[in-house]
Amino acid sequence: LWEANNVVVTVLDHQGVAEKSRSGLAGQPIEIEAFSGRLWSPDSPYLYELGIELHRGDSTVDKVESYSALRKVSLGNDEHGVTRRQLRAAFG
């Protein structure tokens, strides 16, 4: 039953313009490739809107909206040479 349904995931900016969109079968993973969007930070807390729709044939049978952010996470050495997690090249 679920395999007959199609899921569409869309990432939109604040103006409602689609940055990325992917579709796939319900119950299967859907990956959205990274894009060069605005990173979230406490100084600039930019959020993207998410739209997820479940389709059966040509009909939308369910829809949910949410939000998400992009963060850059990396590893780096602090002033003592200890490897630590960095958010946007700052230790956190």
C-alpha positions as CSV (number, residue, x, y, z in Angstrom):
1,L,0.0,0.0,0.0
2,W,2.7,2.6,1.0
3,E,4.9,1.8,-2.0
4,A,2.1,3.1,-4.3
5,N,2.4,6.6,-2.7
6,N,4.8,9.3,-3.7
7,V,6.4,11.7,-1.2
8,V,7.6,15.2,-2.2
9,V,10.0,17.1,0.1
10,T,10.6,20.8,-0.7
11,V,13.0,23.3,1.0
12,L,11.9,26.9,0.5
13,D,13.4,30.2,1.4
14,H,11.6,33.0,3.3
15,Q,10.0,34.3,0.0
16,G,8.6,30.8,-0.7
17,V,11.1,30.1,-3.5
18,A,12.0,26.4,-3.8
19,E,15.8,25.9,-3.1
20,K,15.6,22.1,-3.4
21,S,12.9,19.5,-4.1
22,R,13.1,15.7,-4.2
23,S,10.5,13.0,-4.5
24,G,10.5,9.3,-3.7
25,L,8.4,6.4,-2.6
26,A,6.7,6.5,0.8
27,G,8.6,4.5,3.4
28,Q,11.9,4.9,1.6
29,P,14.7,7.4,2.5
30,I,14.7,10.7,0.6
31,E,18.0,12.6,0.5
32,I,18.2,16.3,-0.3
33,E,21.7,17.4,-1.6
34,A,23.4,20.2,0.2
35,F,23.2,23.6,-1.4
36,S,24.9,26.9,-0.8
37,G,22.3,28.5,1.4
38,R,22.5,30.8,4.3
39,L,23.9,29.2,7.5
40,W,22.1,29.6,10.8
41,S,24.0,31.3,13.6
42,P,22.9,33.2,16.8
43,D,23.8,36.4,15.0
44,S,21.8,35.4,11.8
45,P,19.2,32.8,12.7
46,Y,18.0,32.1,9.2
47,L,15.4,29.3,8.9
48,Y,14.2,27.4,5.8
49,E,10.6,26.3,5.4
50,L,10.0,22.6,4.7
51,G,7.0,21.2,2.9
52,I,6.3,17.4,2.8
53,E,3.5,16.1,0.7
54,L,2.1,12.6,0.3
55,H,0.6,11.9,-3.1
56,R,-1.6,9.1,-4.3
57,G,-1.8,9.3,-8.1
58,D,-2.6,12.9,-9.0
59,S,-4.1,13.7,-5.5
60,T,-2.3,15.2,-2.5
61,V,-3.6,13.1,0.4
62,D,-1.5,14.6,3.3
63,K,0.7,17.6,3.8
64,V,2.9,18.9,6.7
65,E,5.0,22.0,7.0
66,S,7.9,22.7,9.3
67,Y,11.3,24.5,9.3
68,S,14.9,23.7,9.4
69,A,18.3,25.4,9.4
70,L,21.7,24.8,7.8
71,R,24.7,24.6,10.1
72,K,28.4,24.0,9.3
73,V,29.9,21.5,11.7
74,S,33.5,20.5,11.6
75,L,36.4,19.4,13.9
76,G,39.3,21.6,14.8
77,N,42.1,22.0,17.4
78,D,41.6,24.5,20.2
79,E,44.4,26.6,21.7
80,H,45.6,23.5,23.6
81,G,45.7,21.2,20.6
82,V,42.6,19.3,21.7
83,T,40.3,18.3,18.9
84,R,36.8,19.8,19.4
85,R,33.6,20.3,17.5
86,Q,33.3,23.6,15.7
87,L,30.1,25.4,14.6
88,R,30.8,27.9,11.8
89,A,34.6,27.6,12.6
90,A,34.0,28.6,16.2
91,F,34.3,26.2,19.1
92,G,31.0,25.2,20.7
